[in-house]
C-alpha cells in the first residue's frame, strides 16, 4: 500500500476559496458603497439628535372632561421632519443594496471575463427558488462554480421564516430599496419612547379620597401635534391639576407591508448583517484546518517555488 503523502503548500493553497480583495484582484466598489451607507446612517442619527435638541417639543397634561385624570397631549409646533428622515433612510438602504450589485458585477467580470448578457447582471435576492433557477439559466451559470455557490447561499429561500418573524435581512433590504427607488417615500413616523415627568399634582374634590394613580400609554398613536399619547388616571375626581412638566424622548418608526420597525434598530441590524454577507461573498466560508498540511516550526525556512510569468493585462476594477 503506497505511503500517504502530505500535499505541498501550493497544492493546499489551490484548494482554498478565491478571496476577492478590493484594489487587488477585485473592484473596490462593494466596500465603498457599504462604507457610504454607514455614512448615511450616521447622518440620519445626527439629524435626529439635532432635531430632538432644537425642536420645542413637549407633552402637555390636560384635564380630562370626566375629571378622572389628565390626558398627555403631544405638542410639536415645528412638526416632524418625515421627508428628511425618509430621504436619509432611503440613501442608506440604497447604498447597502448597491454594494451587492457591485459584487455580482465584479464576479461576472472576474479575471477579465465578459458576461454575454451584461444588462442582466445584478445581485439576485429571491424568496422563490424557481426564480433562482431562471437566473442561473439566464446569466449566473457563466460565473465560476464557487461564485455561484456563494450567491446561492445568500438566497432567502434557503432560510425558513415563521409568521411574525423579522424577514431575512436581504429580503427586507431589497423590498425597502424598491419602495424608495421605484414607488414612493418610505413611511416614517415618530413614536414616544420615554417620558420624564415631574409634578402631576392633583387636587381632588374629596380631600379624603384614596386615589391610586395609573399611567396608560397608547403605543399605537403616532407622535404628532395634538395627539393624545397617554392618560394619567387619578383614581378619583379631580378638581385641579397642578403644574406638570413632561419631557419626551422619541424613536423613529418605519412602516412597511403591514409591519412596523424601529428605524434605528433596523439600520443597526442591516448594517451588521450586510457586512457579514459581504465578507462571505468576498472571502467564502471558513474552511476547516487541513490536518494533512505539514506544520512549519518557528524559525524553519519555508521554500516556495515561484514561476516567473508576464504581468497580466491591466483591467478596470
C-alpha angles and dihedrals in degrees: 000000000000116000115255112247127205118241118252120249090256092052092048092048090052089063093055120100118262109263113214110212120188112236092016114058098344143045119275092216098097093055092042093052092048091049091050089051088057089052091053090050090053090049091051092050092046094050091049091053092046093050092047091051097046105036116094091232124157144143119247124209110225123184113246120242090242088053091228094123140315135289119230106230122193116231114196107160095174095046130226114296093225095155093055092048091048092051093050092047092048092051092051094047093046093053091049091051092045090056089066093047087053090054091053091048092049092049091049090054098037115139093007094304118158117209114224091221106035093167090061094055110111134126108275119228110178133170089185117066092209089066089054090053090052091051091049091055091044101052116318092084088070091065124091110275092245091053090049089052092051092051092049092050089060095055117117092221088073092065126064117228122200124216110279095014124127109269118252107280098248093046091054092045092049094048094048092046091053090049092052098041104038109020126026144311119304112264104245130166140163126251133187110263099174143351129213107201129186126173113014092158112174126199109206128210089228105050090196094054117125101223124192111204116217126182118211119188123195108223094183095059119098115228102248132141110289096010117140103232098176148341131238105211113209099197092226140046112290124214097181140009118217126217111303128193117194122178114192130205117203140205127201116241127203118204120200132159096347092312129106122208134189098245094212093052092044093053092048090048094049094044091054096042097045091051089052092049092048091051090054092047092050099039107023126228120314112270122221115249112272107233092196093069111096115240118240114223119229110272093016116130115245115207116207120178113222121197115210118232139165117275114262120254114270115257134187109257 
